[in-house]
Each structure stands twice: as C-alpha cells, then as structure tokens.
C-alpha cells in the first residue's frame, strides 16, 4: 500500500512540475498563453522587480529561504534514495558443488520458508523477507503464534527446521535470521 501511495505521489508531483515547466517554456518560446495564465508573453518574467526586492531589507529573509530550500532538497534526495533502494533480495546464489553456481529466485525461497514455518505447530501465519547480498543472504521472519504456544519452543522449531532446511537446500554456510514473534489476538465472544 505504501509503495502504491509513494508511486502515485511521485507521479502527481512529476506531472505538476512537468506541466508548469513546459508551460513556462512554451510561453518563453513565444507561444500564446491562455488569458488566465500567470504569464502573458515571452517578455514577461517569473518574478517582477517588486516581488524580488520586497524582503531585501529584512535580514532574516534570505537565510530562511536558503534553509527551507536546503531542507526541501535533502528531503527529496532522501525520498529518491528510499524509492530506488531494494527492500528485497531478488536472487540467492546457490552453490551447486561443481564450481559453478545457480541462481534461486528470492521470492521462491521466501515463499517456501514461510510455508514451512507456517506448517509448524502453533504458528498461525508466517512472513519471510530475504535481505543482504545474494552470496550471503539473511532472513527476516515474522510469526504470529497461537495463544497456547510457548515462544521459545516455536523459535527453536523455526530455527532447527525451517531455517536449517532453507540453509541446507541452498547450500549456504549460514543463514542469519531475525525472528519476530507476535501472539494472535482473538476477539472476545459473548457466551449466552
């Protein structure tokens, strides 16, 4: 959901900036603008002399403008790097034992690991996400446990069974994992 909102927001901002920049460029090149547009001709300027020099005598104006623009630039750069950064491991390098290697899709390994973890006694749902490099992946596992399950037992089962099987089947020397356990909350029901 957050990814969709992020893409829609980036698309809307990009479209607004493209339309505004394109219209200013079109008016600057001599094309006729609509009567309601803020610029009338190619001789018109974005900021008039009065608008540019309005706050010149105030000592706080330019430092505030520069600080706001710098913060805005840093926020936009952070947003861009967050949008471009991969959150998931796309593939895992599997040692085939013959000096060559095979690539295993990360989502396939995540799916199998989640299915095996969810099949354990007392685990209602399991979510797995791989992280790290393809030659040395790590796993982030979230488990929802039923109320009767001991968390230490569930953690031992996940570690000794699901994670060990994934590590052995992919031929990895180690598969470090961060396991988060959460109890399932059931709604109270009225008994009559």
N, C-alpha and C positions, 0 to 999 in steps of 0.2 A: 504494500500500500504506500509506504513512504517513498519507494522507488518511483512509483507512478506519479505521486504528487510532485516529486523532485523533477521528473521529466516534463510534466505539464507546466510547472512554474518556469523552468528554463526555456521551454518553447514559447510561452507567452511573453516573457521578458525579451527574448531574442527577436520575436516578431515585432514587438512595440519599438525596440531600438532600430530594427531594420526599416520599418515604415517611417519613423521620424528622420533617420539619417538619409534615407532615399528621397524623402520629400524635400528636405533642405538642399540636398544635392541637385534635385531636379529644378527647384526654384533658382538656385545659383547658376545653373546652366542656361537659364532663360526660358524655361517652360512656364506657361501660365498657371498660376495657383488659383484655387477656389477663393471666393470673396471672404469666406470665414477663416481662411488660413492665417497664421500669425505673421507670415512674410508675404510681401506683395510682389517684389521684383528682385532681380539679381543684384541690385544696388542696396537692397535692404540688409541690415546686419542683425546678428542674433541678439547682441546686447548693445543698446544705444550708449552714448557718452554719459547720459544722466544715470542710467542703470549701472554702468561700470564704476562711476566715481561716487555713487551715493554714500557708501560707507568708508570711503578712503580716509577720512579724518578720524575715524574710530580705530583705536589701536588694537582692539580685540578681533576685528573682522577677519583679516587675512589669516592669522593663526588658527582661528576656528574653522575657516573654510578649508585650509590645508589639512588640519587634523581630521575633519569629517571625511574628506576625500581619501586620506590615507587609511582610515579605519574601514571605509567602504571598499577600497582596493584590497585590503587584507582579508576582509570577509568574502569577497568574490573569489580571491585566489584559494582560500580555504575550501569554499564550496566547489570550485573546479577540481581541486585535488581529491576531494571526497567523492565526487561523481566519477572521476576516472580511475580511482583505486579499486582493484578487485577485492571483493569480500570473500570470494570462494576460490578454492583451489580447483582449477579446470581439469587437471590430469595428474596422475600419480605414476612415477617411473617404477616399473616392476622389473626386478632382476630375474631374468629367465635362466641364469646359470650357465649360458653358453657364451658369455662375453658381450652379448647383445642385450637389448632391453626392450620391453614392451610398454606401451602407454595404456593405462587404465583410466577411463573417464572418472573424474572426481565425483560426479553426481551418482554414478552407478555404485561406487564404493560407499558413499554416504547412505544411499538407499538400502543397500544390503546390511550395513552396520546398524541402521535404525530398525530395520525389520527384525534382525536377530536380537537386538536389545529389547524391543517391544515384546518379543516372544517369551522373555524371561518371566518367571512367576512374580506377580505383584507389580509389574510395570504396565501402566495403562497406555501411555504414549511415550515415544522417544523421538527426538530430533537430533540429527547429527550434521555438523558442518566441518569440512576439512579446511585447514589453514596451513600456512607455511610454504615451503618450496616443494616442487614435485619429487625431488630426490629424498627429502626428509619431511614428510607431512606430519601434521599434528591434528588432533580431533577436538572438537568442542561438542560435548554431548549434554543434552538436557533431557532429564527423565521426569515423568510425572508418576509418582508412586501411589498405590492404593493405601488406604489408612492402616491396614494390618501388617504392612511390610516394614521390617527393620532396615533403615537406610544403609547401615554398614554391610548387611548381607546383600542388599541389592547392588551396592557399589562393588563388592567383591565379585559377584556374579558377572557384572558388566565387564570388569577388568579382566577376569580369568577366562571368560567365554567369548563375548562379542569382540572386544578389542584384541584379544590374543588371536582369535581366528582371522580377523582382518589383517593383523600384522603378519601372521604366518602365510596367509594366502597371497599377500602382495610381496612377500619376500623382503620385508623391511627389517632392519636391525632393531628399530624401536618405533613405537607409535605413541608419543606422549599425548595425553588427553586431559582435558579439563572437564570434569563431570559435575553438573549442577543438578541437584535433586530437589524436587518440589512435591509436596503432598497434594493429592487431588481433593478439591473441596466439593462436597456434596451438599445439595440443598436440603434443608430440613423439610420433612414431610409430616403432615398432621395425621395422627392416627385417631380414628374415631371408634 
